[in-house]
């Protein structure tokens, strides 16, 4: 039976809906309380969010050149494979499937969906709701790309509207609480460690601005539309995040924010009273439903791309008539279901982001390698300010990794161990595959 392959039906708005839909998720609901405790004052808090936005935008420009050159399903692993060979592609691709884009973040979203459904309905168990959510997405994506695309566009639009309502409520109901004398608090862990931990949380909250690249083979005119989707998506998310944090700080002091599991609910309660918490619970569910849908949209494409390039079992390359990579869908469903049975949110995002930043640094370095290997290859989009701008971005990534390693050595050892394990698995896979030829 022939394999129908992927369908090129997506446009710029679809790419934006994927990027914005994934990025604005569990992070903005959970991390503002952590970051307030790490940094203590409104100035450092906003500065850290601005820094996250700037780095995301610059990274989007760098990624855009490679995405336009190699519009392959799976995205980042394809660029690393072109630059550093199959082993680099194996590590980059499987780290996304297992840790940075597939199992860990998707499972955490399913768990938080369960938490909010219990808040809203008053009954059920977190694991039961999480399992039901995973199964529902599995059924949705069995219907094909068109069903997942329409659902994502609707959910992302609803999400942005609800976030604008939260921003308005915080600004109109707030009194500038965070800027009142004595409102700032002293970070418990010191400014250096506080910034390192805050940036991991912020980078987690921004992470996913590049997810449209995983669906590159399904985007029309990718050389033109992919860079637009990536850059506009990074800008849109940065603006929304900065605005929502200004609204939080208008309504709440850092003391009130610190440690709060749902700062948005606290901020809206200032304007509308306790009745606003129900609105926030519904908003949180819409945000999470939109964000988790992208995991089920994008990660199967990574699995498909890995399989097609011989970096995963050949059976995972199968695509349904509706354009869904079936092997990848079954794999991500099973992985998310298993991981959703347990979690530790704060550790999870720190571990995940150290791995993600390490892999993304490798992807950024791939740009220089590709310029050297293929100087004359057509580039529909060229990163501005080459080589100094991408050099600066790589330096920022390395500085962040060094800072986290110095302040959180055990976290770095654990994440480094996982990347080493993936490297060994890649070597074993290559040798096993070669022995069968």
Buried (B, 14 or more C-beta within 10 A) or exposed (E): EEEEBBBBEBBBBBBBBBBBBBBBBBBBBBBBBBBBBBBBBBEBBBBBBBBBBBBBBBBBBBBBBBBBBBBBBBBBBBBBBBBBEBBBBBBBBBBBBBBBBBBBBBBBBBBBBBBBBBBBEEEEEBBEBBBBBBEBBBEBBBBBBEBBBEBBBEBBBBBBEBBEBBBBBBBEBBEBBBBEEEBBBEBEBEBEBBBBBBBBBBBBBBBBBBBBBBBBBBBEBBBEBBBBBBBBBBBBBBEBBBBBBBBBBBBBBBBBBBEBEBBBBBBBBBBBEEEBBBBBBBBBBBBBBBBBBBBBBBBBBBBBBBBBBBBBEEEBBBBBEBBBBBBBBBBBBEBBBEBBEEBEBEEBBBBBBBBBBBBBBBBBBBBBBBBEEEEEEEBBBBBEEBEEBBBEBBEBBBEBBEBBBEBBEEBBEBBBEBBEEBBEEBEEBBEEEEEEE
